[in-house]
Structures are given as C-alpha cells and as structure tokens.
C-alpha cells in the first residue's frame, strides 16, 4: 500500500467498504432465505403427506389402512422430504453463486466509481503540488486560483495563493532595497574617488601619505566593484525583460579576449575551444556571466607560479548549450558554497589583499537561473575548479 497513490488507495477503500457491506447483506439474505425454505418445506411436506394418505384411503375398500398401506405412506413422506432437502440445497447454492458473481461485478464497478470520484478533488490537490514543485523566486507571480466547491481543497489553494503573494512582496522589497541602496552608494563613492585621484595625479600629496591614499583608493575601487556586483545581481534576480538569439561561442571568445593581458601578466595559459551554440537570452547578462567565470578562474589560480591554466569550452550537447570553465588552483573542499553571496573560499579569507567581492559565482548562478539554465561546480582532483553552465539551445538552432 505504501507504493500506491492516494487516488488508488481511496478507490481500494471504497471497494473494500462495498465488499464488506455486500458480504454482510449476502449473509443476512442467505439466512432469511434458508429459514424461509425450512419453514415452507415443513408445511409443504405435511400437506403432501396428507394428500398422499387421503389418496391411499380412497383406493382401499376397508376404512382402516393395512400395514402395507402405512409403509407406502412412510415411503412417500421420506421421498417428499428428500426432494425438499435437495430443492432447498439447490436454491441456496444458486443463491450463493449468483450473489457472489453479482457482488464481484458490482465491486469492480464500485472500485471504478471510487477511482473516478476520488480523481476530481485530487485533481485540484495535484495542481497545488505541481505549482509548488515548479515554483522559484522568479516565478512567485503564479497563482493557483482553484475553482469548484468551497471545500477544504479550495481553502488550501487560497491559503497557498496568499502565501505566494506575501513571498512575492518580500522578494520584490528585498530586490528594490538592494538596487536602491546600490544606486545611492555609487554617488558618494564617486566623490571619494575623485577626492583621492585628483590630489594624487597633481602631486599635491606628501610622500609619506601616498601609501595611505593608495590604500584608501583601493578600498574605494573594491567598494565600487561590490556595488556594481550588487546592481548586476539585483538585475538578474528580476529575470529577463527580453530575449534574443545570442552566440554563446562569441560571448566566451569576447570574455577570453578581454582577459588575455591579465592572464599573460600572471603567467597563466588561457585556452579557448568553442563550437557553434546559440541561446535565447540577454546578451549583456550572458557577457557578464562569461567574464565572471573567466575572471574567477584567473583570480583563484596558482599565485606567482608558471604552469597554471584556464580552459574555456563551449559545446552543443543533447539540445543544450554548455559553457565549461576549468582552472588550476588550490584545492576546493566544498564547491557548492561558492555560489553563496560573499563567499570567497578559504584561500581568499587567508589573503585579505586579494581582489574580489565574493559575488562572482553568485551572479553566475542568478544569470543562469534567469535564462532557465543550470550551473554546477566540481573540484578538480589536482586542485582548482570546473564550473559548468548549461542553457536550452535557441529555437531553430
């Protein structure tokens, strides 16, 4: 029973209750018919016996019956009783057989009726289950809007819709806060940058204060990078406002080209291998995704040593466009947590001067989900990481 669906279990329960009631009814009916045949059989035997005796008396000359005539009357009575017992047994057997066949057939009909009856209310419950299974923070505008009688299932659907409305308001409020806060913070940061860069460029800063000014300017640049990342994350979290056919191979090629100098400066070999693959999406967001992946692979590569590499691949596999970025680097213990915002890995926490905001892979995941794709990260056995992003291929590709 554990492997059966609720609809099947309800149908079986309906059939079991019907069978139990039918068996009870059949037993009562059998007892009534059996008692009725018993009573009527005794009366019929007495009547037949009286008729037989009267017939025998009419055929004799003397008024008093002889011993031979009494024996014939006894034989007639026994024959009648045997006939009635046989008749009663036959009637009861036919009753049991016919009732059992009818009960079996009606039980099948009852199970079918139970299956159909249970399907109607469970259909609305299935809508709740399917909506909850496909729900994500980018699809909170969906509503069940269950119709039908005002019963417990309707109440469940209305409660679920109310919960979705509250979640949608909460997520929208959070996204607006991130976007608005990021916009508001860009202005004072731009003022601080100008206040630092102008005296530094004009040589009006004493030599002993130049290191301090440089550190503050670096902090401002990191803050600006963090704000830009938050804005991009907020934009991708809101989903796509429009989509067009984008060549994932070209996007990956542009990302590699923009990081060629940085890779050469660090002594990291940057390799590119692509196949034609187009996806429906936002070209700006997809470009950010590819740049973030390449930048993350360079940032967390082997420090100060030659021999490190970053390999970027684009393939069309089984109806999906796959972008894979692999790199050498330190060993990664738990790759899944790298997609969490502001998580920069163990090595980054040990090197506070390492650039980066910890939003790179979070932005990658958000952009991927906005395009209906999937993303995963696996540690490489020798150290480093392999990040794989998959998108549905564009229609007609």
Secondary structure per residue as TSV (DSSP state, phi and psi in degrees):
chain	resnum	aa	ss	phi	psi
A	1	X	-	360.0	-23.9
A	2	X	T	-66.6	-30.1
A	3	X	T	-86.8	-2.4
A	4	X	S	-87.2	151.1
A	5	X	-	-74.4	163.6
A	6	X	H	-62.5	-37.3
A	7	X	H	-63.6	-42.9
A	8	X	H	-65.1	-42.4
A	9	X	H	-63.5	-40.2
A	10	X	H	-64.1	-41.6
A	11	X	H	-62.8	-40.7
A	12	X	H	-66.6	-37.3
A	13	X	H	-64.4	-44.5
A	14	X	H	-57.9	-46.0
A	15	X	H	-65.4	-39.5
A	16	X	H	-65.1	-42.0
A	17	X	H	-63.8	-40.1
A	18	X	H	-65.2	-43.0
A	19	X	H	-62.8	-44.2
A	20	X	H	-60.1	-45.5
A	21	X	H	-64.5	-38.5
A	22	X	H	-66.1	-39.7
A	23	X	H	-64.2	-43.0
A	24	X	H	-61.8	-45.1
A	25	X	H	-63.9	-40.1
A	26	X	H	-64.6	-41.0
A	27	X	H	-62.9	-44.4
A	28	X	H	-63.9	-43.6
A	29	X	H	-63.1	-40.8
A	30	X	H	-62.3	-43.8
A	31	X	H	-63.3	-40.7
A	32	X	H	-66.7	-45.7
A	33	X	H	-65.2	-40.8
A	34	X	H	-62.6	-45.2
A	35	X	H	-65.0	-38.3
A	36	X	H	-65.5	-42.2
A	37	X	H	-65.8	-35.7
A	38	X	H	-63.5	-48.8
A	39	X	H	-65.1	-47.1
A	40	X	H	-69.9	-29.1
A	41	X	H	-66.7	-40.2
A	42	X	H	-62.8	-45.1
A	43	X	H	-63.8	-40.5
A	44	X	H	-67.3	-38.5
A	45	X	H	-63.8	-41.4
A	46	X	H	-63.2	-42.0
A	47	X	H	-64.2	-46.3
A	48	X	H	-62.8	-38.9
A	49	X	H	-63.7	-42.2
A	50	X	H	-64.2	-41.1
A	51	X	H	-63.8	-40.9
A	52	X	H	-64.6	-41.0
A	53	X	H	-65.6	-39.8
A	54	X	H	-64.9	-36.7
A	55	X	H	-66.4	-40.5
A	56	X	H	-66.5	-39.8
A	57	X	H	-64.1	-35.8
A	58	X	H	-71.6	-25.0
A	59	X	H	-88.1	-8.0
A	60	X	-	-96.8	157.2
A	61	X	S	-87.3	-38.8
A	62	X	S	-85.9	156.3
A	63	X	S	-73.9	-33.1
A	64	X	S	-96.6	132.0
A	65	X	-	-71.8	146.0
A	66	X	-	-83.1	168.0
A	67	X	H	-59.9	-33.5
A	68	X	H	-64.8	-42.0
A	69	X	H	-63.6	-38.4
A	70	X	H	-62.8	-36.3
A	71	X	H	-67.4	-39.1
A	72	X	H	-64.5	-36.7
A	73	X	H	-64.4	-40.9
A	74	X	H	-65.4	-39.9
A	75	X	H	-64.3	-37.6
A	76	X	H	-65.0	-40.4
A	77	X	H	-64.4	-43.9
A	78	X	H	-63.1	-39.0
A	79	X	H	-64.2	-40.1
A	80	X	H	-66.1	-42.3
A	81	X	H	-65.1	-41.6
A	82	X	H	-62.4	-40.0
A	83	X	H	-64.2	-40.7
A	84	X	H	-68.5	-39.5
A	85	X	H	-63.5	-43.0
A	86	X	H	-63.5	-41.4
A	87	X	H	-64.8	-43.6
A	88	X	H	-63.2	-43.0
A	89	X	H	-64.0	-40.7
A	90	X	H	-65.5	-42.4
A	91	X	H	-63.2	-44.3
A	92	X	H	-67.1	-38.3
A	93	X	H	-63.8	-45.5
A	94	X	H	-61.6	-38.4
A	95	X	H	-62.6	-45.7
A	96	X	H	-63.8	-46.4
A	97	X	H	-64.4	-48.2
A	98	X	H	-64.0	-43.6
A	99	X	H	-64.2	-39.4
A	100	X	H	-64.9	-42.5
A	101	X	H	-64.6	-44.5
A	102	X	H	-63.7	-41.7
A	103	X	H	-63.4	-40.6
A	104	X	H	-62.8	-45.1
A	105	X	H	-64.4	-44.0
A	106	X	H	-68.3	-30.1
A	107	X	H	-63.7	-42.4
A	108	X	H	-60.7	-43.7
A	109	X	H	-63.5	-37.3
A	110	X	H	-66.2	-40.1
A	111	X	H	-64.1	-41.9
A	112	X	H	-64.1	-42.6
A	113	X	H	-63.9	-39.7
A	114	X	H	-63.6	-38.4
A	115	X	H	-62.0	-44.9
A	116	X	H	-68.3	-41.8
A	117	X	H	-66.4	-40.6
A	118	X	H	-70.3	-26.4
A	119	X	H	-67.1	-33.1
A	120	X	H	-66.1	-52.6
A	121	X	H	-69.6	-32.8
A	122	X	H	-71.0	-20.4
A	123	X	H	-63.3	-37.7
A	124	X	H	-71.3	-36.5
A	125	X	H	-65.5	-34.9
A	126	X	H	-64.7	-33.7
A	127	X	H	-63.1	-39.8
A	128	X	H	-62.7	-44.0
A	129	X	H	-64.2	-45.4
A	130	X	H	-64.9	-39.4
A	131	X	H	-66.3	-42.5
A	132	X	H	-65.3	-33.9
A	133	X	H	-70.0	-37.4
A	134	X	H	-93.9	2.4
A	135	X	-	-76.1	143.8
A	136	X	-	-145.9	173.7
A	137	X	T	-68.0	-15.7
A	138	X	T	-91.2	-0.5
A	139	X	-	-130.2	31.8
A	140	X	T	-76.2	-6.9
A	141	X	T	-79.2	-10.8
A	142	X	-	-67.2	145.5
A	143	X	-	-135.6	148.8
A	144	X	-	-75.8	-48.0
A	145	X	-	50.6	54.9
A	146	X	-	-64.7	140.2
A	147	X	-	-110.8	177.3
A	148	X	S	110.0	-167.8
A	149	X	S	-64.7	154.8
A	150	X	S	-82.3	78.0
A	151	X	S	-120.9	-164.8
A	152	X	H	-64.4	-34.5
A	153	X	H	-67.8	-39.2
A	154	X	H	-63.9	-40.1
A	155	X	H	-65.0	-39.8
A	156	X	H	-62.3	-44.9
A	157	X	H	-62.3	-42.7
A	158	X	H	-64.6	-39.4
A	159	X	H	-64.3	-41.0
A	160	X	H	-64.6	-41.6
A	161	X	H	-62.7	-40.3
A	162	X	H	-62.8	-39.2
A	163	X	H	-64.6	-41.5
A	164	X	H	-62.4	-40.0
A	165	X	H	-63.4	-41.6
A	166	X	H	-66.7	-40.5
A	167	X	H	-64.9	-40.8
A	168	X	H	-61.8	-43.4
A	169	X	H	-63.2	-39.8
A	170	X	H	-66.0	-44.4
A	171	X	H	-67.4	-41.4
A	172	X	H	-62.7	-40.6
A	173	X	H	-63.1	-41.7
A	174	X	H	-64.4	-44.1
A	175	X	H	-65.1	-41.2
A	176	X	H	-63.8	-38.4
A	177	X	H	-63.2	-44.8
A	178	X	H	-62.6	-45.7
A	179	X	H	-64.7	-46.6
A	180	X	H	-65.7	-42.7
A	181	X	H	-63.8	-39.1
A	182	X	H	-64.7	-43.3
A	183	X	H	-62.5	-43.2
A	184	X	H	-66.5	-30.8
A	185	X	H	-80.4	-19.9
A	186	X	H	-66.5	-35.9
A	187	X	H	-64.8	-53.2
A	188	X	H	-62.8	-31.8
A	189	X	H	-67.6	-39.4
A	190	X	H	-63.1	-39.3
A	191	X	H	-63.8	-43.7
A	192	X	H	-63.1	-41.3
A	193	X	H	-60.8	-47.1
A	194	X	H	-61.7	-40.4
A	195	X	H	-65.1	-25.2
A	196	X	H	-90.4	-41.0
A	197	X	H	-72.5	-36.4
A	198	X	H	-63.0	-54.1
A	199	X	H	-65.6	-31.5
A	200	X	H	-66.4	-42.5
A	201	X	H	-70.7	-28.8
A	202	X	H	-89.4	-2.4
A	203	X	T	70.4	27.7
A	204	X	-	-97.0	10.0
A	205	X	S	-104.7	128.5
A	206	X	-	-58.4	150.6
A	207	X	H	-60.1	-36.0
A	208	X	H	-71.0	-17.2
A	209	X	H	-99.6	-9.0
A	210	X	H	-60.1	-44.3
A	211	X	H	-58.5	-38.2
A	212	X	H	-66.3	-44.5
A	213	X	H	-60.8	-40.3
A	214	X	H	-65.4	-40.5
A	215	X	H	-65.1	-41.5
A	216	X	H	-65.0	-40.6
A	217	X	H	-64.6	-39.6
A	218	X	H	-62.8	-38.5
A	219	X	H	-64.6	-38.6
A	220	X	H	-64.8	-41.0
A	221	X	H	-63.5	-41.1
A	222	X	H	-65.3	-37.4
A	223	X	H	-64.9	-39.6
A	224	X	H	-65.5	-38.1
A	225	X	H	-64.0	-39.0
A	226	X	H	-64.9	-42.4
A	227	X	H	-64.2	-42.6
A	228	X	H	-62.0	-39.7
A	229	X	H	-64.8	-41.0
A	230	X	H	-64.5	-40.7
A	231	X	H	-62.9	-43.7
A	232	X	H	-65.2	-39.7
A	233	X	H	-64.0	-42.4
A	234	X	H	-64.2	-38.6
A	235	X	H	-66.3	-45.7
A	236	X	H	-68.0	-32.1
A	237	X	H	-66.0	-26.5
A	238	X	T	-75.7	-8.9
A	239	X	-	89.1	-176.6
A	240	X	-	-90.5	133.8
A	241	X	S	-90.7	-18.1
A	242	X	-	-163.2	160.6
A	243	X	-	-142.2	147.3
A	244	X	E	-145.3	165.5
A	245	X	E	-71.0	124.6
A	246	X	E	-125.0	132.7
A	247	X	E	-80.1	112.1
A	248	X	H	-67.7	-28.6
A	249	X	H	-66.1	-42.4
A	250	X	H	-66.7	-39.0
A	251	X	H	-61.7	-45.2
A	252	X	H	-65.1	-39.5
A	253	X	H	-63.4	-41.2
A	254	X	H	-64.3	-39.5
A	255	X	H	-64.4	-41.0
A	256	X	H	-66.5	-43.0
A	257	X	H	-62.0	-37.3
A	258	X	H	-72.5	-15.2
A	259	X	T	-111.2	9.5
A	260	X	H	-62.6	-46.6
A	261	X	H	-64.4	-43.0
A	262	X	H	-63.5	-38.4
A	263	X	H	-66.8	-41.6
A	264	X	H	-65.1	-37.7
A	265	X	H	-64.5	-30.1
A	266	X	H	-94.9	-1.6
A	267	X	T	72.5	29.6
A	268	X	-	-106.3	129.2
A	269	X	E	-79.0	123.8
A	270	X	E	-107.6	113.6
A	271	X	E	-114.3	143.6
A	272	X	E	-131.2	131.7
A	273	X	E	-142.4	114.2
A	274	X	E	-131.6	155.8
A	275	X	-	-125.7	156.4
A	276	X	-	-60.3	128.6
A	277	X	-	-159.4	123.8
A	278	X	E	-116.0	144.5
A	279	X	E	-129.8	156.6
A	280	X	E	-89.9	119.5
A	281	X	E	-178.5	-167.3
A	282	X	-	-92.9	117.6
A	283	X	H	-63.7	-32.9
A	284	X	H	-68.2	-46.3
A	285	X	H	-65.8	-40.5
A	286	X	H	-65.3	-35.7
A	287	X	H	-65.2	-41.4
A	288	X	H	-61.4	-40.7
A	289	X	H	-60.0	-49.8
A	290	X	H	-64.2	-42.5
A	291	X	H	-63.8	-39.5
A	292	X	H	-64.3	-39.6
A	293	X	H	-64.8	-46.0
A	294	X	H	-66.8	-42.0
A	295	X	H	-63.2	-41.2
A	296	X	H	-64.9	-38.9
A	297	X	H	-65.7	-37.1
A	298	X	H	-72.5	-41.9
A	299	X	H	-62.8	-38.4
A	300	X	T	-105.2	35.8
A	301	X	S	-93.9	-169.2
A	302	X	-	-72.5	124.1
A	303	X	T	-82.3	127.5
A	304	X	T	67.0	18.9
A	305	X	-	-134.0	141.8
A	306	X	T	-79.0	162.0
A	307	X	T	103.4	-10.9
A	308	X	-	-73.9	156.3
A	309	X	E	-149.8	158.3
A	310	X	E	-131.8	126.6
A	311	X	E	-117.6	123.6
A	312	X	E	-113.6	126.3
A	313	X	E	-130.2	144.5
A	314	X	E	-129.6	126.9
A	315	X	E	-137.0	152.7
A	316	X	E	-107.2	110.1
A	317	X	E	-131.0	121.4
A	318	X	T	51.1	49.0
A	319	X	T	75.8	14.3
A	320	X	E	-132.9	145.6
A	321	X	E	-93.7	123.3
A	322	X	E	-116.2	124.3
A	323	X	E	-109.3	121.1
A	324	X	E	-124.7	129.0
A	325	X	E	-123.6	118.1
A	326	X	E	-118.9	147.2
A	327	X	E	-149.1	154.8
A	328	X	-	-80.8	166.2
A	329	X	-	155.3	-170.0
A	330	X	S	-66.8	159.9
A	331	X	-	-67.4	142.7
A	332	X	-	-113.5	126.4
A	333	X	S	-87.4	-43.1
A	334	X	-	-133.8	99.0
A	335	X	S	-74.6	-28.9
A	336	X	G	-63.2	-34.5
A	337	X	G	-72.5	-12.6
A	338	X	G	-67.3	-19.7
A	339	X	G	-81.5	-7.1
A	340	X	S	-76.0	141.8
A	341	X	T	-58.9	139.1
A	342	X	T	69.5	10.0
A	343	X	-	-92.7	119.6
A	344	X	-	-115.0	6.9
A	345	X	H	86.2	165.1
A	346	X	H	-65.6	-39.9
A	347	X	H	-64.4	-37.7
A	348	X	H	-67.0	-33.9
A	349	X	H	-71.0	-25.0
A	350	X	H	-80.7	-20.3
A	351	X	-	-118.9	92.2
A	352	X	T	-68.5	-23.6
A	353	X	T	-83.3	-2.2
A	354	X	S	-71.7	131.4
A	355	X	-	-69.7	168.1
A	356	X	-	117.2	148.2
A	357	X	-	-107.3	-8.8
A	358	X	S	82.0	14.0
A	359	X	-	-107.5	-5.6
A	360	X	H	-56.4	-56.3
A	361	X	H	-73.7	-25.5
A	362	X	H	-64.4	-41.7
A	363	X	H	-65.4	-39.5
A	364	X	H	-59.3	-45.8
A	365	X	H	-64.4	-42.7
A	366	X	H	-64.0	-44.3
A	367	X	H	-64.7	-40.6
A	368	X	H	-61.2	-47.4
A	369	X	H	-65.6	-34.4
A	370	X	H	-64.1	-26.0
A	371	X	T	-96.1	8.9
A	372	X	T	72.2	25.7
A	373	X	-	-104.5	-174.5
A	374	X	E	-130.3	150.8
A	375	X	E	-138.3	142.7
A	376	X	E	-145.9	156.2
A	377	X	E	-133.6	132.3
A	378	X	E	-128.5	131.7
A	379	X	E	-66.7	141.3
A	380	X	-	-82.3	145.3
A	381	X	T	-57.9	-37.8
A	382	X	T	-89.6	5.0
A	383	X	S	111.2	150.2
A	384	X	S	99.9	-167.6
A	385	X	E	-145.7	149.9
A	386	X	E	-123.9	116.4
A	387	X	E	-107.5	127.1
A	388	X	E	-120.3	125.6
A	389	X	E	-118.5	130.5
A	390	X	E	-123.4	135.2
A	391	X	E	-126.4	151.7
A	392	X	E	-65.0	138.0
A	393	X	B	-64.3	150.7
A	394	X	-	-62.9	150.1
A	395	X	T	-63.0	131.9
A	396	X	T	85.2	0.7
A	397	X	-	-85.5	360.0
